[in-house]
């Protein structure tokens, strides 16, 4: 009896250690969205704990094909190998020595003897496969149970990393689209003789060469950080090396002597030798407000005669006149760049508007409407209707901190995340939990989102919702009472792994649900007073609206009338649902 008690205590201690180990591993797995880190943790932990010499992690590519995503103790080139495994496994099982599946045969041939499936939401996503222990001992039931628990812990982290990879792929494709837009709207440099700097440079070259009978001439302009750009080169050989214009030394030398300088008088021996070998005879710095911004590089004269003072003065005058034209061209380019940015913002606004619903859903017994008025060309407010199936409709509203392009990009990220997850059949709390972790992992601490997500069952007329720090939507009842929908949790992006709660409320005929962003309640009048939540309540109660659209328009008009001439500082978004 005493020995049995001791044995039970030992077994209890081992289980306790296993639980402690799994708890620590859970924190490690959940702290990372990098797939390589998760895979290494999943593989190396049991190998080290159970003294196993080889192992691998397989991830499903489709129903029957896996790839080796991580491996240890296996030959080079095995990783990323695709394997066909037709059998299904629900629990850790010995690797069959003979199998009709080429994948299992391959694994057995490479010394792998135990196969542990990885499941996520009752769906198999891969396997943890291990070789024999170095000691040769078999796997105990406790060890098999530990491996199964470890695989289950890793499954959610692997799924999260997959979703993150998909979102990054969406962002990469979005970046590619923006690059294509930039290419479509690139401004041509062929404008006219006074605004096209290449034409200015060419005109100057031919004018100087013709007027002064010069064999060779080049024009370089000064760029940032001491670098230069060669605008034109006439008469020089193809192999001429103008790399010296990218030297800070070259431009500093011109700053020190900002007047036409014969090459033979240069103090820099290396530069003098280089220019002499190219048959350059003169450097003519071009100044604007006493700063050297360009340089004419002048070769021999056809006559072989030297440059006199009046020649140098003419060169400097012509060059500086061209520099004024080049500066005008630069200013014109900057103006065009501003226009291009404005056009791109207009395109971005059009793209963002396309992310919002084109029209409300048409569902018997319900009337929907929505409105978004951005403060700038693009904004950070978001609302949506997503039809999940015949009996479920998801509706949402959100407000990204900040304004303009950064807020609009985060809004697009939110929209992509929601659309990627809404059909996963997760509880709303799980969806919001995952979106929060993605936003937190990919934004700075000063970026956050207030967010409200609801699922409407059109058959039972029940609304289930999660409010992540958003202005509480107001549910107005036919008897004049009003309920605020507050169940939920913290705003998105502030902290990771934040739990959320959900609420459920039945809807009755005549109920009107009004959702809005703080651009409505915080709209100010010329006296600096805010519209407030009470303003929303007053408008709805006295309106007696008969359609969802009418409710949106009444509230919009009331906010605009209240603001008067006061400048609007935030986006305005309103979404309504009327039960008919």
Beta strands, then each sheet from edge to edge (+ up, - down):
strand 1: 55-60
strand 2: 65-72
strand 3: 82-84
strand 4: 93-94
strand 5: 112-120
strand 6: 123-131
strand 7: 217-222
strand 8: 228-234
strand 9: 261-262
strand 10: 280-288
strand 11: 291-299
strand 12: 366-373
strand 13: 381-389
strand 14: 392-400
strand 15: 449-457
strand 16: 462-468
strand 17: 473-476
strand 18: 482-485
strand 19: 488-489
strand 20: 503-506
strand 21: 512-516
strand 22: 572-579
sheet 1: 3+ 2- 1+ 6- 5+ 4-
sheet 2: 8+ 7- 11+ 10- 9+
sheet 3: 12+ 22- 21+ 17- 18+
sheet 4: 13+ 14- 15+ 16- 19-
sheet 5: 13+ 14- 15+ 16- 20+
end
